[in-house]
Amino acid sequence: MAERDMSSSRTRKHAAKTSPREKALSARRLAMGLLLFSRGRMTGDELAGKLGVALRTVYRDIVDMEGNGLPVTAVPGPSGGFEFDYIAAGVKGIRTEQGLLDWYCEYGLLPSEQTTFEMVLKMASTVLEASDQDALKKIKDRILFDPEEWYSRERPKEELGVIRRAVLGDSRLVLHYVERTGEEVIADEFDPFGLVWKGGYWYVFGFSHNARRNRRIRVQRISEVRETGELFERPKEFDLDASWRAELGSFGKGTTRVVLRIEKSVIAEFENFNWKEENRIEKFADYWIVEMLVDRYDWLIPLVLSYFGEVIVSEPEELRAKIIKAAGAVISAHGKVADMAHESLKISDDTRARASGHRMRNIRN
């Protein structure tokens, strides 16, 4: 059995750079990352001018840095160049720059994971002009990436750190989790190929030995993670982005036909809805008719109810019956609460007036 080594080969490779040439290379790439972080977007010529190197050197550095995880996106066109992806950098931290720090530490450009952004600013003074240092300070203070949803949030789980190390170290895991459609805890030997952040949640994507196929598991559904001590061989042709897109394309597909009528008043909210390619949508002046094929339709019940009759289920009859039953339960529950309020709550006019005034002050403030 292969001996385990949880440290990244990428980190080991770059941490060993100590020659003057390698130190200059690290300083240049540190400066390049900071420039893109502070300016948002720069052309290759602008970067070459700032760093005093040839354009081909910029391209070579960008390819290497991007290949090692720096969140940089190439923007085509005459006004294009290279753009820093703040979202990709920020999903792991409370502040946007945390993602950049994590990358610098893993890449070997910074000494340890204890590095703070203030230390980076001090280092930047040796490789950046004064105007670029000012821009870097402004971006730190004026751009904040908050990955939390408005009314719910994915709380960090201890398991996430173990999974992340396993992803980087090709380490086999045993995951204990609950499927989204069940309550039974499942133990699954799992080869984690990557982590994906989507819609406020972390997902681990890899090979499930139970299912004998690649699949995703939401980290929040995982109750226990155990390292087996074994290494797995990650398929050389595996592409996380392409595999994830394929997974999303197949998500929710089934044979149950659902037909919805969407009224004109709410059509705008469905213009950017993530419809599947196989969904059929007939658009009329005052309404839409949408035909879907799904694996399960329970998730449609709260969605339809939230539109108060502006989204109507035409088929299947079973779904329509469940929505009627759910709506009846809501009406009944609120009716009971209203009765209880009339019987037990005795609020004086004076108390009510004070409460009303307090609410209005909160609204104004």
Stockholm file with secondary structure:
# STOCKHOLM 1.0

chainA/1-365         MAERDMSSSRTRKHAAKTSPREKALSARRLAMGLLLFSRGRMTGDELAGKLGVALRTVYRDIVDMEGNGLPVTAVPGPSGGFEFDYIAAGVKGIRTEQGLLDWYCEYGLLPSEQTTFEMVLKMASTVLEASDQDALKKIKDRILFDPEEWYSRERPKEELGVIRRAVLGDSRLVLHYVERTGEEVIADEFDPFGLVWKGGYWYVFGFSHNARRNRRIRVQRISEVRETGELFERPKEFDLDASWRAELGSFGKGTTRVVLRIEKSVIAEFENFNWKEENRIEKFADYWIVEMLVDRYDWLIPLVLSYFGEVIVSEPEELRAKIIKAAGAVISAHGKVADMAHESLKISDDTRARASGHRMRNIRN
#=GR chainA/1-365 SS CCCCCCSCHHHHHHHTCCSHHHHHHHHHHHHHHHHHHHHSEECHHHHHHHHTSCHHHHHHHHHHHHHTTCCEEEECSTTCEEEECHHHHHTTSSSHHHHHHHHHHHHTSSSCTTCCHHHHHHHHTTTSCHHHHHHHHHHHHHCCCCCCCSSCCCCCCHHHHHHHHHHHHTEEEEEEEECTTCCSEEEEEEEEEEEEEETTEEEEEEEETTTTEEEEEEGGGEEEEEEEEEECCCCTTCCHHHHHHHHHHHTTEEEEEEEEEEEGGGHHHHTTCCCCTTCEEEECSSEEEEEEEESCCTTHHHHHHTTTTSEEEEECHHHHHHHHHHHHHHHHHHHHHHHHHHHHCCCCHHHHHHHHHHHHHHHHC
#=GC SS_cons         CCCCCCSCHHHHHHHTCCSHHHHHHHHHHHHHHHHHHHHSEECHHHHHHHHTSCHHHHHHHHHHHHHTTCCEEEECSTTCEEEECHHHHHTTSSSHHHHHHHHHHHHTSSSCTTCCHHHHHHHHTTTSCHHHHHHHHHHHHHCCCCCCCSSCCCCCCHHHHHHHHHHHHTEEEEEEEECTTCCSEEEEEEEEEEEEEETTEEEEEEEETTTTEEEEEEGGGEEEEEEEEEECCCCTTCCHHHHHHHHHHHTTEEEEEEEEEEEGGGHHHHTTCCCCTTCEEEECSSEEEEEEEESCCTTHHHHHHTTTTSEEEEECHHHHHHHHHHHHHHHHHHHHHHHHHHHHCCCCHHHHHHHHHHHHHHHHC
//
